[in-house]
Amino acid sequence: MGFDFTLSADQEAFRDAVRRFVQDEIAPIVVEMDEKEEFPRATIQRMQSEGYFGVPIPEEYGGLGLGKVGYCLLVEEIGRVDASHGAIVGAHTSLGTTPLLYYGTEEQKRRWLVPAAKGERLLAFSLTEPGSGSDSGSVRTTATPEGDGWVLNGQKIYVTNGAEADTVLVMAANDVKLGPNGGVTCFLVDKGTPGFSVGRCEKKMGLHGSSTAELLLDHVRVPADHVLGGVGHGFVAAMTALDVGRVSLGAASLGGLEASLTEALNFAKNRTQFGLPISEYEVIQFKLADMAMYAHALRLMVYQAAAHQDAMGHDPTAWGRLDRRRKTREAAIVKCLASEWTVAVIDEALQIHGGLGYIRGTPVERAYRDARIAEIFEGTNEIQRLVISRDLIERGL
Ligand SMILES: Cc1cc2nc3c(=O)[nH]c(=O)nc-3n(C[C@H](O)[C@H](O)[C@H](O)COP(=O)(O)OP(=O)(O)OC[C@H]3O[C@@H](n4cnc5c(N)ncnc54)[C@H](O)[C@@H]3O)c2cc1C
């Protein structure tokens, strides 16, 4: 195995195109979007028509076929300018399209994955419930067999894209006693299915452009061919999707980190106090140096983990046990460090801005509010440390 960390010409061209798109289309609207707390429908539609909602999906299923590395390039570039757009594309791609690609039947791929990858349908992923957060195998939304299908009943919360999605991947308990080991099933539930409705939409500290919705399931009837990955296999499908999500979340965090470092650098070079630009003071220089170290290390970690996932391919039946575990550990490490380093770097960037950093509308102020959630969602960092330490104790380094 080689250690080639350079991007191909195609990958560079893709990254540059995304960078232009983000600057031209997203940057101009983020301040207003953040203030009004509105879902950025127009830019999301533009992103969908560019193919940005199917970046890692093979071309035969309507995607751009650029793998996890290409997908991380996309979310890193988006993350430099706006975390809300990153969360919207992330919930759809990592958590929505991954289970379809990895576990869907050919028929399900044609029906749901192809339009999702082409940007014709928006997806959401719904695991969390009021009583089931970190203990995600304990979902209480019930799935009861009826005729040749299922009836779903329950309440889901905190669903990114939940208010806008055309299809939601809903995890429900087919057998509460079995829990994560065979008791959770993933259902593809389409908008408009009788009994399926959007409840409360949360007001949040940050990520103001992305919706976070409650979903209510009241005797929702779904046919048997809406079961994804087999009865009782929903928890495995969800965790596999989260492995992808945690690495791409690392890439999104990296984008936010780099943008705040750049803001801090420019500010420090231009802000004069005591007769000198503050970048001339060693205290500020060392802050900037620490920030650059985090950026460098995080970049290597994110793209190594993404390249490893690409090398594993998208057929879970072909994965060896050790590769599977390495992937999960790597994803937990990337997610945990990326979110913590990014929060730390943005905090320092805000400090370098002095009072201006605390003023509404300054990019580091918004970045600070947006970044904090990455330590919580897609599994809290405490849970990532459980995943890492359990694997470490069993397998060693
Ligand atoms: C903006 C936003 C978007 C989200 N998007 C989605 C989505 O699209 N789909 C979805 O399904 N969910 C989503 N979530 C839910 C998110 O993944 C959960 O909030 C998260 O997993 C934590 O669950 P919880 O909030 O119930 O906290 P809890 O599980 O109640 O945790 C509370 C605290 O206890 C700690 N803790 C819990 N168990 C342990 C333990 N065993 N050891 C040590 N510490 C522990 C946690 O780390 C945390 O600090 C979203 C949440 C937010 C806020």
The ligand as an SDF file (V2000), in Angstrom:
LIG
                    3D

 53 58  0  0  0  0  0  0  0  0999 V2000
  -29.2200   19.7930   15.4060 C   0  0  0  0  0  0  0  0  0  0  0  0
  -29.3990   18.3150   15.5950 C   0  0  0  0  0  0  0  0  0  0  0  0
  -29.5490   17.5070   14.4740 C   0  0  0  0  0  0  0  0  0  0  0  0
  -29.7440   16.1240   14.6490 C   0  0  0  0  0  0  0  0  0  0  0  0
  -29.9870   15.3500   13.5500 N   0  0  0  0  0  0  0  0  0  0  0  0
  -30.3730   14.0480   13.7300 C   0  0  0  0  0  0  0  0  0  0  0  0
  -30.8320   13.2680   12.6260 C   0  0  0  0  0  0  0  0  0  0  0  0
  -30.8520   13.7200   11.4680 O   0  0  0  0  0  0  0  0  0  0  0  0
  -31.2760   12.0090   12.8730 N   0  0  0  0  0  0  0  0  0  0  0  0
  -31.2760   11.4590   14.1340 C   0  0  0  0  0  0  0  0  0  0  0  0
  -31.6900   10.3110   14.2840 O   0  0  0  0  0  0  0  0  0  0  0  0
  -30.8130   12.1800   15.2010 N   0  0  0  0  0  0  0  0  0  0  0  0
  -30.3800   13.4580   15.0350 C   0  0  0  0  0  0  0  0  0  0  0  0
  -29.9670   14.2040   16.1150 N   0  0  0  0  0  0  0  0  0  0  0  0
  -29.9150   13.5860   17.4270 C   0  0  0  0  0  0  0  0  0  0  0  0
  -28.5020   13.4040   17.9960 C   0  0  0  0  0  0  0  0  0  0  0  0
  -27.8030   12.4140   17.2880 O   0  0  0  0  0  0  0  0  0  0  0  0
  -28.6290   13.1270   19.5000 C   0  0  0  0  0  0  0  0  0  0  0  0
  -29.0360   14.3340   20.1110 O   0  0  0  0  0  0  0  0  0  0  0  0
  -27.3560   12.6020   20.1170 C   0  0  0  0  0  0  0  0  0  0  0  0
  -27.0350   11.3210   19.6270 O   0  0  0  0  0  0  0  0  0  0  0  0
  -27.4190   12.5550   21.6540 C   0  0  0  0  0  0  0  0  0  0  0  0
  -28.6060   11.9940   22.1070 O   0  0  0  0  0  0  0  0  0  0  0  0
  -29.4490   12.7720   23.2560 P   0  0  0  0  0  0  0  0  0  0  0  0
  -29.6440   14.1630   22.7900 O   0  0  0  0  0  0  0  0  0  0  0  0
  -30.6490   11.9790   23.5750 O   0  0  0  0  0  0  0  0  0  0  0  0
  -28.4740   12.8270   24.5100 O   0  0  0  0  0  0  0  0  0  0  0  0
  -28.3170   11.6890   25.6350 P   0  0  0  0  0  0  0  0  0  0  0  0
  -28.0960   10.3710   25.0170 O   0  0  0  0  0  0  0  0  0  0  0  0
  -29.4370   11.8210   26.6060 O   0  0  0  0  0  0  0  0  0  0  0  0
  -26.9640   12.1450   26.3390 O   0  0  0  0  0  0  0  0  0  0  0  0
  -26.8830   13.1490   27.3450 C   0  0  0  0  0  0  0  0  0  0  0  0
  -25.4310   13.1770   27.8250 C   0  0  0  0  0  0  0  0  0  0  0  0
  -25.0950   11.9170   28.4420 O   0  0  0  0  0  0  0  0  0  0  0  0
  -23.9580   11.3800   27.8060 C   0  0  0  0  0  0  0  0  0  0  0  0
  -24.0570    9.9080   27.8160 N   0  0  0  0  0  0  0  0  0  0  0  0
  -25.0960    9.1390   27.4170 C   0  0  0  0  0  0  0  0  0  0  0  0
  -24.8070    7.8550   27.5730 N   0  0  0  0  0  0  0  0  0  0  0  0
  -23.5600    7.7780   28.0740 C   0  0  0  0  0  0  0  0  0  0  0  0
  -22.6860    6.7190   28.4550 C   0  0  0  0  0  0  0  0  0  0  0  0
  -23.0330    5.4340   28.3210 N   0  0  0  0  0  0  0  0  0  0  0  0
  -21.4650    7.0280   28.9350 N   0  0  0  0  0  0  0  0  0  0  0  0
  -21.0850    8.3150   29.0790 C   0  0  0  0  0  0  0  0  0  0  0  0
  -21.8480    9.3620   28.7200 N   0  0  0  0  0  0  0  0  0  0  0  0
  -23.0770    9.0930   28.2270 C   0  0  0  0  0  0  0  0  0  0  0  0
  -23.9490   11.9480   26.4060 C   0  0  0  0  0  0  0  0  0  0  0  0
  -22.6780   11.8840   25.8160 O   0  0  0  0  0  0  0  0  0  0  0  0
  -24.4270   13.3730   26.6880 C   0  0  0  0  0  0  0  0  0  0  0  0
  -23.3540   14.1520   27.1180 O   0  0  0  0  0  0  0  0  0  0  0  0
  -29.7390   15.5700   15.9620 C   0  0  0  0  0  0  0  0  0  0  0  0
  -29.5620   16.3990   17.0820 C   0  0  0  0  0  0  0  0  0  0  0  0
  -29.4180   17.7500   16.9090 C   0  0  0  0  0  0  0  0  0  0  0  0
  -29.2940   18.6240   18.1390 C   0  0  0  0  0  0  0  0  0  0  0  0
  1  2  1  0
  2  3  1  0
  2 52  2  0
  3  4  2  0
  4  5  1  0
  4 50  1  0
  5  6  2  0
  6  7  1  0
  6 13  1  0
  7  8  2  0
  7  9  1  0
  9 10  1  0
 10 11  2  0
 10 12  1  0
 12 13  2  0
 13 14  1  0
 14 15  1  0
 14 50  1  0
 15 16  1  0
 16 17  1  0
 16 18  1  0
 18 19  1  0
 18 20  1  0
 20 21  1  0
 20 22  1  0
 22 23  1  0
 23 24  1  0
 24 25  2  0
 24 26  1  0
 24 27  1  0
 27 28  1  0
 28 29  2  0
 28 30  1  0
 28 31  1  0
 31 32  1  0
 32 33  1  0
 33 34  1  0
 33 48  1  0
 34 35  1  0
 35 36  1  0
 35 46  1  0
 36 37  1  0
 36 45  1  0
 37 38  2  0
 38 39  1  0
 39 40  1  0
 39 45  2  0
 40 41  1  0
 40 42  2  0
 42 43  1  0
 43 44  2  0
 44 45  1  0
 46 47  1  0
 46 48  1  0
 48 49  1  0
 50 51  2  0
 51 52  1  0
 52 53  1  0
M  END
$$$$
